[in-house]
Amino acid sequence: MEAPVINVHICWTRGVSEEEASAVQSGVGDVLKYVTRHFSVQAAGETCDADSWAESCRLSPARDRGYGPQVDASCVLTRQIPDGLARSQVSCLTVVILDQDITAGNNNYLFGLEEPLGSFKVGAVLSVVRLRDSTMSEKLVRRLARHEFGHALGLIPEGRSVNVDDKIGLHCTNVCTMRQGMCLSGFEELTRGEESAEVIFCPECADYLRSGLADLKVVFGGP
């Protein structure tokens, strides 16, 4: 039996530029070039609920780390799922692009977050606001989209035992999009290194994406 099509909705808040939204779409496309499973990508823009999700998930009392009031990225992920939906009914992932600073848990800030709800994937949340400080911001946005969408598709799998950094989630230690960037300068360095080596995903991560993602479980996550 052929696997069902998995839809990808890319949504963004009003403050996200066309160039930033395009960079995210390109990043998602970079990942899907490695994937044999059938995905359908829809760019929703302002027709989705990204602004209301961000507003309802703004931290209260407001917390500002220098980029305006922060948004709880974990909360945004849960806002994507309509109440009462049977999780087995619809297959979809949502990538939400925010022009607000984001955080989750005890983190000061995050560039992006992918987080499963139980064993199910719902998508990823990205913040472009700190990346705007870089002269290579569009490249960083595209790389961030690849990284978080890679996580949404199951990278790094828990069964992988080599070339894995597990300090903050599971990340790759090869020259690869799935390496972890902890600050803007570090993110720039990783991006330059991967660009110089002409590498998007290392062989281990690429092989996982080409495997068919048989164990991927997703839920509805869009407008």
RODRENKOL-808746 format. One record per residue: residue in three letters; x negated, y, z of N, C-alpha, C in turn. Coordinates in steps of 0.1 Angstrom, whole numbers, plus 5000, padded with zeros to 4 digits. Each point is the difference from the previous one (the first is absolute). Layout:
AlaXYZXYZXYZ;...
END
This chain:
Met499149885000500950125000499150125000;Glu500350104991499250124999500250095012;Ala498950065005500150095012500850124996;Pro500850065009500850124996499050124999;Val500550104992499350124998500050085014;Ile498850055003499950085012499950154996;Asn501050085004500050144996499150085010;Val499350104994499250095008500550144998;His500550065011500550144999498950095006;Ile499650104992499050105005500850135002;Cys500050055013500750115004499150115006;Trp500450124999499150115006500850125005;Thr499550075009500650115006499850124990;Arg500850115002500050114991498650074999;Gly499249995011498750075000498949934993;Val500349884995499049924993500050054985;Ser498850024995499850064986500249894990;Glu500350044988500149904989498749924998;Glu498950075002498749934998499849905011;Glu500450035012499949905011500949884998;Ala501250034996501049894997499549914989;Ser499450074990499549924988498849925004;Ala499150055009498949925005500449885008;Val501150015008500549885007500649904990;Gln500750054990500649904990498849934993;Ser499050074997498849944993499449905010;Gly499950035013499449915009500849875001;Val501350015001500849885000499949924988;Gly499950074988499849934988498649934999;Asp499050065006498749945001500149865007;Val500849995011500149885007500849904992;Leu501150044993500849914993499449944988;Lys498950064995499249944989499449875003;Tyr499849975013499449885005501149895003;Val501350045001501049925005500849934989;Thr500249875001500749924990501550005003;Arg500450035012501450005003500750124994;His501350004997500650104993500550115009;Phe499550124998500450125008500650104991;Ser501050085004500550114992499950135009;Val499350104994499750125007500950114997;Gln500650075010500950114998499550125008;Ala499850114993499650125007501250085003;Ala500350025013501350065004499950155003;Gly498850045004499950155003500950055010;Glu500650114998500950065009501449945001;Thr500249904992501349945001500149905011;Cys498949975006500049905012500150085013;Asp499949945011500350065013498750035007;Ala498950024993498750025007500050125009;Asp500650114996500050125009500849975012;Ser501249944999500849975012499349905009;Trp499349904994499249905008499050075008;Ala499250094993499050085007500550085011;Glu501150074997500650095011500549925012;Ser500649884997500649935012498949925007;Cys498849994994498949935007498950105005;Arg500250135000499150095005499949985015;Leu498750005005499849975014500650115009;Ser500749965010500650105010499649965014;Pro499450095007499650144996499050004989;Ala500050104992499150004988498649995004;Arg499249924992498649995002499350044988;Asp499050095001499350064989498549985002;Arg499449934990498649985001499350094990;Gly500650124997499450104991500650004986;Tyr500949914997500749994987501550015001;Gly500550065011501450015002500649895008;Pro501250015003500749895008499849864994;Gln499749905008499749874994501349924999;Val500049914991501149914997499649865004;Asp500949925007499749865003500249914988;Ala498949954995500149934987500749865002;Ser499949945012500749885003501550024999;Cys500550125005501450035000500550024985;Val499150064992500450024986500249874993;Leu499249905003500249874994501349945004;Thr500450015012501349945004501250084994;Arg499850134998501150084994500449954986;Gln499249924993500249964987501049894999;Ile500449945011500849884999501450035005;Pro501049994991501450035004500549905011;Asp500850065009500549915010500949894994;Gly499849885006500949894997499649934987;Leu498950044994499649934988499449865003;Ala500449904993499449875002498750004993;Arg498949975007498750024995499649914989;Ser500849894998499749914989500750044987;Gln500850115000500850034989499350074989;Val499150105003499450094991498550005001;Ser499350004989498550015001499650134995;Cys499350085009499650134996498950055010;Leu499150084995499050065009500150154997;Thr499850085010500050154998498750065004;Val499450084992498850085003500550155002;Val499950055013500550135003498750095001;Ile500150114993498950105000500550125008;Leu499250045010500450115008499050125000;Asp500450125000499150115001499950055015;Gln500449915009499850025014498949915006;Asp499350045010499149925007500749885007;Ile499449885000500749895005499149935011;Thr500749935009499349925010500949885003;Ala499549915009500749895005499349955012;Gly500849965010499449955012499150105007;Asn498849965004499150095007499050074991;Asn500149994987499150064990500250155000;Asn498850074999500150154998500750044987;Tyr499649924989500650034987499749874992;Leu500849994989499749904990500150064986;Phe499349944990500250034986501249934995;Gly500249885004501149924995500349885010;Leu501149944998500449895009500949904992;Glu499649875001500949894996500249925012;Glu501249975003500349925012501149914998;Pro499949875002501149914998501050015012;Leu501349974997501049995010500249855001;Gly499449945011500049865001499149944989;Ser500549914993499349934989500350074987;Phe500850115000500450064987499250134998;Lys499850024987499450134995501050094996;Val499850135002501050104996499350114991;Gly498750005000499350104992498950085007;Ala499850124997498950085005500350155001;Val499450075009500150145002498750064998;Leu499950114991498750064998500250155003;Ser498950065006500050155002498950064991;Val500350104992499150064992499350135006;Val500650045012499650135005498550025003;Arg499449905006498650015003499149984988;Leu500549934991499249974987499950134992;Arg500850105002500050124993498750085003;Asp499449975011498750075004498849964991;Ser500249904992498949954992500050054986;Thr498950024994499950044986500349884990;Met500149885006500449884992501349955005;Ser501050095004501249955007500849914992;Glu500250024986500849914993499449864999;Lys498749994999499449875000500249935014;Leu500050085010500249945014501449955001;Val501050084995501449975001500249874992;Arg499449984989500249884992499449885007;Arg498850025006499449895007500849975013;Leu500650105007500849975011501249924996;Ala500650034989501249934995499649854997;Arg498949984994499549864997499949935013;His499350065010499749945013501349965007;Glu500950095002501249975008500949914992;Phe500150014987500949914993499449864999;Gly498649995000499449875002500349945013;His500150085011500449945013501549954999;Ala500850084993501449964999500249874992;Leu499149974992500049874993499349895007;Gly499550035012499549895008498550005002;Leu499350104995498550015003499850075013;Ile499149955009499249884998500749885006;Pro500249884993500749895006499449955013;Glu500849965009499549965013499149884999;Gly500249914990499249884999498650034995;Arg499750124995498650034995499150015012;Ser498849934999499150005011498750074997;Val499750044988498750064997500250144993;Asn499050085002500050144995501350075005;Val500249995013501250065006499650095012;Asp500550125000499850095012501450005007;Asp500049965013501349995007500150105012;Lys499250114999500050105011501450075001;Ile500550054989501350074999500749944989;Gly500849895003500649924989499049934992;Leu500449934990499149924992499650074987;His498650024998499550074989498949934994;Cys499750034987498949934993498650075004;Thr499049924999498650065002499250014987;Asn500649944989499350014987500250144994;Val499350044990500350124992501449984994;Cys501050075005501449964997501050115005;Thr501150024993501050095005500549975014;Met499949875004500549965013499150025012;Arg498950084998499250045011500750115007;Gln499750025013500750105008499350135001;Gly500750114997499450135001500550075013;Met499250045009500450055013500150165000;Cys499450074991500050145000499950054985;Leu500250134998500050044986498649984993;Ser498950035007498749984994499749864997;Gly500549915009499849864998500849954989;Phe501250054998500949964989499450054987;Glu499450125000499450044988498849914996;Glu499249965010498849924997500549864995;Leu501049945005500549874995500550024986;Thr500750104997500650024987498950024990;Arg498950085003498950024991499349874997;Gly499849925011499349884999500749904991;Glu501349995001500849914992500050054985;Glu500150134999500050054986498749984993;Ser498950025008498649984994499849854996;Ala500549915008499949864998501149954990;Glu500950084996501149974991500849885006;Val500350015013500749895007501350065005;Ile501149934998501350045007500249905011;Phe500149874997500149905010498849904998;Cys499549955011498949905000500649874995;Pro499249904996500549884995501049935010;Glu499750005013500849945010501450065000;Cys500150135001501350075000500749994987;Ala499350004989500649994986500649864999;Asp499349905005500549864998501349985008;Tyr500050075012501349995008501150064992;Leu499850124994501150074993500449914988;Arg499149934993500349924989500649875004;Ser500149975012500449875005501549984998;Gly500850104998501449994998500850055012;Leu499350035012500650055012501249925004;Ala499949875000501149915002500650025014;Asp499250045010500550025013500550145003;Leu500050094990500550135003501550015003;Lys500350065011501450025004500350155001;Val500950054992500350145000501550025003;Val500350125004501450045002500350134993;Phe501350034999500450124993499450125006;Gly499550104992499350115006500150134992;Gly501250034994500050124992501450064999;Pro500250104992501350064999501049914993;
END
